[in-house]
Amino acid sequence: MGRFRDALAAPGLGAIAEVKRRSPSAGDLRPDADPARLAAQFANAGASAISILVDDRFGGSLDDLKAARAATAAPLLAKGFFTEELDLLRVKLAGADAALVILRDVDDQRASALLSYARELGLETLVEAHDANELHRAVALDAEVVGVNARDLTTFEIDRVQQLDLVGRLRGHTRVVVAESGVHTRAQGAAAELAGADAILVGSALMQADDPAAKLRELLSRPLVKVCGLTRSEDVDAAVAAGADLLGFILAEESPRRAPAVLDVPDDRLSVAVFVGEAEDAGSDLVQLYEREEGRVRGRDAVLLRDGERVAHVVDLPWDARDPLHLQRAAAHEGRVMLAGRLGPDNVREAVRAVRPWAVDAASQLEAEPGVKDHDKVRAFVEAAR
């Protein structure tokens, strides 16, 4: 155990915020980046750890690591293409708590030697895999912290579907899992979280932002906001423009808000298909499944499923009924809670304060008529929930 690993293993989604001036794929990102200033800002904005590029191909150096070390007590990850023990000694002496070991660049014998030497130095490691073979190698090496990179370092292509599949394969293991690359929105971070990642590593999205620390706060902020009961593409567009993270499509026969299908959703958001009784494959990112209840459109509560596995509990009101203890009941629930039940612009702020949910979900209170959204109410709801 070490402070880098422990920081990433803390409850909720953590983040390794990265300082890099340029990237081989995107070119200059922030040539004038001040590692000391950014490290301090990222630590204050909630970063679990801070990654410093020390390779000159990224405009980085060991001096950047030393500057960051002088500016913050947060765990520091040294990032570069390290293949020799001397590389690890240098970053340790410059103040790193952990170093990156990329399995693409070293065979198992070299990787094992580097991990062994790092342990002698009291230096933790982030062992990076990109494909199933490298993931298997990381597990065989008994790596405590495994990074799954969505970016292919040869082609620079991003494949988040493969990444999340690999992250999911580590679910239930004792090791800490970091989803690297490709996170630009709160929903993309949540997708990694629901797949089983303990943390995300974010670089380019922060370096390209006007205010990197504010962007980090945004990516980690909760609750996520779901706009449900969508039946028209123009309402999907309005919800996305308002900043909703999850877009919900009710596919239950009896619902007055039944959608024709799961409509197109941008790939930086998450789609949710809502069913009662039994779920079908509707091509959505997530499924919200309610129990059946005699004489009503649905039962009270639901589960949120990813690939058939429960990832959150939806605490809702009974259909067409009230419950004065609704918020207290939700607040007492363990684990991730999506709070639903006649939420709208006028009451969501109070509900968030009382429950501190992982996500909030609204449908009927954002409508001009069943299945047709009032865009002003959608905007006001997202704003109030934030």
C-alpha angles and dihedrals in degrees: 000000000000140000094262092054093040092052091053093044094057116118117281128022114320128198137215103207113207131216111206130148098201142359131214090234101043102026119216113014104165110346092180095050112149106212095199094051094043094046091054092046093048092050090052091047093058106269112162089208139351126235119211121195108222096177119102091222085071094041090256137129143175087263088066089055092049091049092051091047090054091050103048143025091212117118111273126212116202110215124199141103099289117181104148134063089238089062090058094046091052095052092044091054090047091058107268121152092194140013134211119246112190111203091205088068102045136044121232094266092052092043091051091049092050093049091048092050091046089055090052089052093048088243119140122217139219105209110205126211129178104181140028094269093052090046089054089050092050091052091047089051087055091234111186095205117036123189119202109202118207089197120084102223091210100051098018088226117148119225109178094169091061091042094055091046090055092045088053091054089063094053110125094023117120093234123100115248126209122192107213129200133359100063113128101141140046090247093055089052090049090050089057090046093052091047088058106269116147092201145002126228110219125185119139095040090056097041092050094048122100088231111024095190092050089050090053091051089050094052092051098038121117147236102059111215123232123191108198138185093051115165104160131060092226089059090049088053091050092050091049091048089050090055103256113164100200127038116203129208119190111216098174111124097226098048119111085216097054112151122216088234142320100301125216113289124186113259091242090066133056127245121214125199112205119211137172121219100347132026126223131195103267097162094254127141092235138014126220109203124193126190119245118254123193113253095007135088091241145350122261109262133030141196126234111226133197113192088342094307121116111244102163142008121239111216107200140162121258112268109279092350139099135227120195090202094052097114094043089051091051093047091054093054117109122229130010113351127195106197117213137159121109095331117166142153092286100054109022095088092056091045092052091050092051099043108024089211127190089232141000124219128201134175121141097040092058097056139108086196132343109304094005117097127220100223094206090055091047091053092046092049095052091046093049093046091054 
